[in-house]
Amino acid sequence: MNVLKCQNCKKKSGRYRNASKMWRGKISVSATFTVLWVSWLPEYFPSPDTLAFILMAVNSLLVIIILTARFAKNLRTQLTPLFEATAEVSYYKFDYGTT
């Protein structure tokens, strides 16, 4: 079990077993991107934020296209009898006797 030294206590020899009691500061989290073995990556690709935005836009467009295609296929299968009936009616030239 790790025993941590108290940095902020009044007693010089005091020790805490809980790290949360030792440090009560603000936590700062920031994203850092380091390229270790790929030195050509920053030259040919945009920054990670821009790349994420572009990929989200492309993904949204793909989802819209796929959903539209599925809906169109479903609609076409449901309207096939209506199209066939319309084609058959248009084959016959009816004279309704309107004068």
SERO-334149 format. One record per residue: residue number from 1; chain; x, z, y of N, C-alpha, C, O, CB in turn. Coordinates in steps of 0.001 Angstrom, whole numbers, padded with zeros to 6 digits. Each point is the difference from the previous one (the first is absolute). Glycine has a CB too. Example, Ala and Ser with C-alpha at 12.3 -4.5 7.8 and 13.67 -1.06 7.14 Angstrom:
REM SERO-334149
{1,'A',{013190,007800,-005690},{-000890,000000,001190},{000900,000000,001200},{001036,000665,-000019},{-002928,000581,-001154}}
{2,'A',{001542,-001966,002223},{000820,000060,001190},{-000770,000730,001090},{000509,000169,001108},{000675,-002314,-001736}}
***
This chain:
REM SERO-334149
{1,'A',{000844,000000,-001169},{-000844,000000,001169},{000892,000000,001236},{000915,000816,000114},{-002769,000399,-001354}}
{2,'A',{001587,-002120,002148},{000813,-000116,001203},{-000385,001081,001003},{-001179,000249,000251},{001408,-002727,-000626}}
{3,'A',{000756,003091,000920},{-000216,001001,001034},{000526,-000590,001293},{001171,-000367,000094},{-000994,002324,-001730}}
{4,'A',{-001053,-002046,002642},{000381,-000599,001267},{000299,001058,001033},{-000655,001042,000038},{-000730,-003020,-000570}}
{5,'A',{002363,001722,001366},{000340,000923,001069},{-000987,-000141,001137},{-000445,-001105,000309},{002859,001007,-000949}}
{6,'A',{-002753,001193,001255},{-000897,-000012,001142},{000803,-000377,001237},{000981,000669,000326},{-002486,001085,-001382}}
{7,'A',{001101,-002817,001751},{000699,-000438,001196},{-000492,000740,001244},{000772,000229,000931},{-000449,-002468,-001993}}
{8,'A',{-001609,002614,001081},{-000606,000531,001217},{-000349,001484,-000076},{-000633,000520,000919},{-000250,-002779,-000526}}
{9,'A',{001272,002952,-001451},{-000393,001403,-000066},{000977,000899,000735},{001146,-000362,000269},{-002240,-000095,-002443}}
{10,'A',{000591,001646,002485},{000812,000933,000775},{001055,000670,-000864},{001085,000329,000481},{-003023,000054,001035}}
{11,'A',{001629,-000182,-002775},{000977,000618,-000885},{001028,-001047,-000398},{-000354,-001133,-000327},{-001359,002794,-000529}}
{12,'A',{002949,-001293,000883},{001065,-000940,-000338},{000059,-000258,-001494},{000364,-001102,-000412},{000917,001881,002394}}
{13,'A',{-001627,000197,-002803},{000150,-000158,-001438},{-001323,-000365,-000683},{-000072,-000016,-001229},{001953,001656,001311}}
{14,'A',{-002919,-001929,000692},{-001288,-000283,-000605},{-000017,-001347,-000732},{000620,-000965,000445},{-001680,002335,001348}}
{15,'A',{000359,-001421,-002895},{-000121,-001238,-000775},{-001465,-000226,-000339},{-000739,000948,-000267},{003069,-000665,-000691}}
{16,'A',{-002746,-001552,000970},{-001364,-000354,-000384},{000030,-000854,-001248},{000926,-000779,-000227},{-001681,000896,002617}}
{17,'A',{-000271,000045,-003185},{-000128,-000827,-001190},{-000955,-001175,000232},{-000156,-000845,-000881},{000629,002865,-000527}}
{18,'A',{-001101,-002084,002556},{-000950,-001057,000310},{000523,-000779,001205},{000247,000579,001058},{-002194,000782,-001985}}
{19,'A',{002114,-002650,000769},{000579,-000806,001071},{-000952,-000137,001180},{000462,-000211,001121},{000865,-001026,-002824}}
{20,'A',{-002639,001349,001497},{-000934,-000148,001105},{000082,001175,000964},{-000333,-000157,001175},{-001164,-001160,-002666}}
{21,'A',{001929,002490,001034},{000163,001137,000894},{001267,-000134,000821},{000096,000564,001090},{-001342,000870,-002699}}
{22,'A',{002212,-002168,001104},{001275,-000114,000672},{-000099,-000928,001209},{000593,000291,001039},{000566,000136,-003217}}
{23,'A',{-001882,-001520,002071},{-000022,-001010,001055},{-001420,-000284,000417},{-000816,-000394,-000833},{002920,-000610,-000044}}
{24,'A',{-002422,001188,002130},{-001341,-000221,000498},{000002,-001020,001136},{-000734,000160,000976},{000119,002175,-001645}}
{25,'A',{001423,-003369,000553},{000087,-001018,001036},{-000952,-001146,-000270},{-000727,000003,-000994},{003095,000624,001375}}
{26,'A',{-002361,-001607,000508},{-000826,-001180,-000172},{000713,-000981,-000909},{001225,-000115,000019},{-002266,000446,002246}}
{27,'A',{000264,-001025,-003049},{000558,-000995,-000909},{-000132,-001358,000650},{-001079,-000374,000460},{000502,001759,-002496}}
{28,'A',{001659,-002116,002076},{-000001,-001340,000584},{000275,-001001,-001111},{001044,000041,-000651},{-000260,000834,002908}}
{29,'A',{-001734,-001771,-002462},{000141,-001007,-001039},{000028,-001357,000678},{-000892,-000330,000781},{-000291,001775,-002510}}
{30,'A',{002194,-002219,001436},{000068,-001350,000559},{000465,-000950,-001100},{000750,000371,-000903},{-000255,000521,003244}}
{31,'A',{-000963,-002119,-002230},{000357,-000998,-001000},{001312,-000648,000400},{000163,-000477,001123},{-002592,000060,-001679}}
{32,'A',{003343,000410,-000369},{001260,-000696,000230},{000196,-000994,-001127},{-000267,000296,-001164},{001271,001694,002380}}
{33,'A',{-000544,-003146,-000863},{000222,-001043,-000979},{001484,-000335,-000017},{000564,-000471,000988},{-002905,-000450,-000658}}
{34,'A',{002943,001170,-001453},{001415,-000316,-000121},{000170,-001073,-001054},{-000619,000036,-001064},{001279,002296,001764}}
{35,'A',{000169,-003259,-000387},{000290,-001082,-000934},{001395,000257,-000537},{000988,-000126,000723},{-002495,-001553,000498}}
{36,'A',{001580,002036,-002479},{001287,000374,-000562},{000746,-001205,-000565},{001138,-000265,000386},{-002073,002515,-000901}}
{37,'A',{000308,-002965,-000379},{000717,-001068,-000675},{-000498,-001382,000381},{000558,-000996,-000461},{-000164,002555,-001398}}
{38,'A',{-001428,-001652,002688},{-000521,-001296,000403},{000270,-000170,001491},{-000804,000427,000828},{-000994,-000385,-002640}}
{39,'A',{002901,-000650,002150},{000336,-000168,001406},{-000693,-001208,000618},{-000082,-000094,001224},{002270,001171,-001681}}
{40,'A',{-002689,-002004,-000357},{-000654,-001199,000519},{-001473,000224,000289},{-000630,-000848,000632},{002258,-000514,-001898}}
{41,'A',{-002196,002471,000827},{-001434,000244,000160},{-000443,000060,001460},{-000998,-000641,000330},{001069,001867,-002477}}
{42,'A',{000588,-000514,003029},{-000446,000014,001401},{000152,-001343,000707},{-000682,-000261,000992},{001297,002647,-000936}}
{43,'A',{000268,-003231,-000556},{000201,-001300,000630},{-001163,-000948,-000269},{-000350,-000795,000872},{002807,001121,-001092}}
{44,'A',{-003059,-000262,-000953},{-001015,-000971,-000410},{-001425,000534,000003},{-000942,-000790,-000076},{002688,-000242,-001285}}
{45,'A',{-001935,002330,001445},{-001330,000586,-000009},{-000230,000783,001289},{000947,000514,000596},{-000904,-000386,-003116}}
{46,'A',{-001296,-000039,002947},{-000281,000816,001190},{000099,001487,-000326},{000291,000376,-001135},{-001789,-002190,002024}}
{47,'A',{001258,002636,000089},{000065,001450,-000205},{-001074,000423,-001007},{-000981,-000722,-000180},{001873,001060,002540}}
{48,'A',{-000734,000796,-003009},{-000969,000439,-001007},{-001418,000171,000551},{-000970,-000272,-000707},{002844,001400,-000447}}
{49,'A',{-002005,-000681,002404},{-001335,000152,000587},{-000681,-001356,000165},{-001175,-000156,-000334},{001943,002227,001529}}
{50,'A',{-000027,-003048,-000679},{-000553,-001343,000175},{-000311,-000634,-001342},{-001029,-000657,-000156},{002310,000408,002282}}
{51,'A',{-000401,000440,-003090},{-000213,-000556,-001333},{-001234,000616,-000658},{-000759,-000704,-000667},{003231,000318,000448}}
{52,'A',{-002679,001674,000399},{-001192,000651,-000558},{-001261,-000547,000652},{-000998,-000220,-000685},{002333,002295,000222}}
{53,'A',{-001309,-002299,001778},{-001150,-000562,000698},{-000308,-001418,-000498},{-001161,-000345,-000218},{001721,001750,002232}}
{54,'A',{000468,-002209,-002190},{-000189,-001374,-000493},{-000564,000018,-001410},{-000913,-000766,-000307},{002809,-000035,001744}}
{55,'A',{-001370,001660,-002296},{-000489,000063,-001380},{-001442,000498,-000062},{-000771,-000462,-000841},{003114,000872,000064}}
{56,'A',{-002722,000528,001653},{-001393,000458,000026},{-000934,-001113,000460},{-001106,-000133,-000524},{001893,002468,000983}}
{57,'A',{-000357,-003135,000512},{-000823,-001111,000482},{-000172,-001060,-001084},{-001103,-000507,-000203},{001899,000940,002543}}
{58,'A',{000294,-000768,-003037},{-000079,-000986,-001082},{-000884,000521,-001126},{-000793,-000752,-000565},{003085,-000107,001154}}
{59,'A',{-002162,002131,-000915},{-000822,000599,-001048},{-001480,-000033,000388},{-000853,-000293,-000837},{002780,001773,000174}}
{60,'A',{-002231,-001185,001916},{-001391,-000040,000451},{-000570,-001414,-000107},{-001129,-000186,-000454},{001591,002104,002008}}
{61,'A',{000318,-002908,-001138},{-000459,-001388,-000116},{-000231,-000397,-001452},{-000985,-000668,-000313},{002227,000117,002404}}
{62,'A',{-000339,000960,-002979},{-000179,-000314,-001415},{-001256,000649,-000573},{-000719,-000623,-000781},{003193,000421,000562}}
{63,'A',{-002738,001426,000596},{-001206,000680,-000483},{-001245,-000719,000501},{-000955,-000186,-000755},{002184,002383,000707}}
{64,'A',{-001227,-002602,001315},{-001157,-000721,000553},{-000203,-001319,-000720},{-001131,-000354,-000332},{001515,001426,002559}}
{65,'A',{000692,-001806,-002475},{-000105,-001296,-000686},{-000500,000181,-001423},{-000865,-000752,-000449},{002721,-000150,001864}}
{66,'A',{-001324,001887,-002132},{-000414,000216,-001393},{-001466,000421,-000068},{-000745,-000502,-000842},{003100,001149,000240}}
{67,'A',{-002777,000266,001474},{-001399,000430,-000013},{-000936,-001147,000369},{-001079,-000123,-000580},{001810,002441,001174}}
{68,'A',{-000339,-003155,000356},{-000826,-001150,000380},{-000119,-000993,-001151},{-001081,-000535,-000249},{001787,000831,002635}}
{69,'A',{000389,-000542,-003083},{-000038,-000927,-001134},{-000903,000533,-001111},{-000764,-000762,-000594},{003085,-000013,001163}}
{70,'A',{-002242,002067,-000854},{-000860,000579,-001048},{-001469,-000065,000399},{-000856,-000307,-000830},{002726,001832,000149}}
{71,'A',{-002167,-001237,001956},{-001371,-000066,000468},{-000521,-001434,-000049},{-001151,-000226,-000373},{001569,002215,001839}}
{72,'A',{000417,-002960,-001095},{-000414,-001403,-000025},{-000279,-000456,-001426},{-000955,-000739,-000238},{002309,000305,002303}}
{73,'A',{-000533,000867,-003010},{-000215,-000376,-001405},{-001308,000598,-000506},{-000766,-000682,-000682},{003259,000555,000302}}
{74,'A',{-002756,001376,000700},{-001231,000661,-000416},{-001216,-000683,000624},{-001005,-000221,-000676},{002253,002391,000437}}
{75,'A',{-001156,-002502,001520},{-001101,-000667,000687},{-000247,-001396,-000568},{-001147,-000421,-000150},{001683,001729,002215}}
{76,'A',{000549,-002025,-002382},{-000141,-001340,-000569},{-000703,000043,-001362},{-000845,-000848,-000284},{002926,000141,001507}}
{77,'A',{-001740,001681,-002058},{-000656,000085,-001315},{-001481,000358,000149},{-000825,-000445,-000799},{003016,001133,-000241}}
{78,'A',{-002530,000105,002047},{-001402,000364,000190},{-000807,-001141,000617},{-001201,-000104,-000247},{001904,002483,000506}}
{79,'A',{-000068,-003228,000533},{-000716,-001084,000672},{000050,-001324,-000762},{-000576,-000987,000459},{001092,002113,001680}}
{80,'A',{000152,-001173,-003282},{000090,-001238,-000778},{-001375,-000540,-000383},{-000212,-001204,000147},{002413,001976,-001019}}
{81,'A',{-003147,000030,000393},{-001330,-000561,-000314},{-000698,-000597,001219},{-000685,-001016,-000116},{000498,002689,-001707}}
{82,'A',{000351,-001063,002965},{-000610,-000530,001218},{000622,-001337,000393},{-000712,-000916,000412},{000236,003257,000343}}
{83,'A',{001794,-002460,-000878},{000663,-001269,000304},{-000440,-001096,-000957},{-000208,-001140,000416},{002163,002401,000483}}
{84,'A',{-002100,-000924,-002189},{-000437,-000996,-000977},{-001431,-000446,000281},{-000310,-001187,-000103},{001850,002193,-001601}}
{85,'A',{-002411,-000066,002057},{-001384,-000359,000313},{-000061,-000856,001253},{-000794,-000938,000063},{-000004,003052,-001140}}
{86,'A',{001602,-001818,002058},{000026,-000801,001226},{000503,-001402,-000279},{-000522,-000966,000556},{000892,003035,000783}}
{87,'A',{000639,-002194,-002192},{000518,-001325,-000343},{-001042,-000804,-000768},{-000130,-001206,000208},{002461,002132,-000267}}
{88,'A',{-003071,-000268,-000825},{-001028,-000714,-000765},{-001147,-000446,000900},{-000521,-001102,-000172},{001130,002435,-001860}}
{89,'A',{-001006,-000511,002973},{-001073,-000366,000927},{000458,-001139,000907},{-000785,-000898,000305},{-000108,003260,-000367}}
{90,'A',{002139,-002335,000491},{000481,-001063,000873},{000155,-001327,-000746},{000045,-001058,000628},{001126,002787,000740}}
{91,'A',{-001089,-001682,-002708},{000104,-001230,-000791},{-001307,-000781,000069},{-000001,-001225,000112},{001665,002329,-001652}}
{92,'A',{-002762,-000385,001472},{-001300,-000655,000106},{-000358,-000147,001467},{000142,000943,000779},{-000879,000002,-003005}}
{93,'A',{000281,-002107,002596},{-000409,-000226,001383},{-001503,000161,000054},{-000753,-000917,-000331},{002700,-000658,000797}}
{94,'A',{-002367,002735,-000050},{-001421,000294,000051},{-000607,-000570,001275},{000590,000067,001078},{-000228,002016,-002438}}
{95,'A',{-001574,-002652,001203},{-000767,-000455,001163},{-001161,000960,000143},{-000911,-000004,-000828},{001576,-002457,000530}}
{96,'A',{-000650,003272,001318},{-001025,001020,000143},{-001260,-000555,000652},{-000957,000744,000215},{002749,000974,-000058}}
{97,'A',{-001811,-002973,000151},{-001204,-000598,000537},{-000262,000375,001442},{-001145,-000008,000451},{000243,000020,-002722}}
{98,'A',{001902,000300,002960},{-000189,000313,001424},{-000073,-001303,000779},{000891,-000843,-000104},{000338,003053,-000130}}
{99,'A',{-002245,-002367,000980},{-000150,-001230,000784},{-000116,000284,001450},{-000133,-000924,000801},{-000944,-000138,-002698}}
***
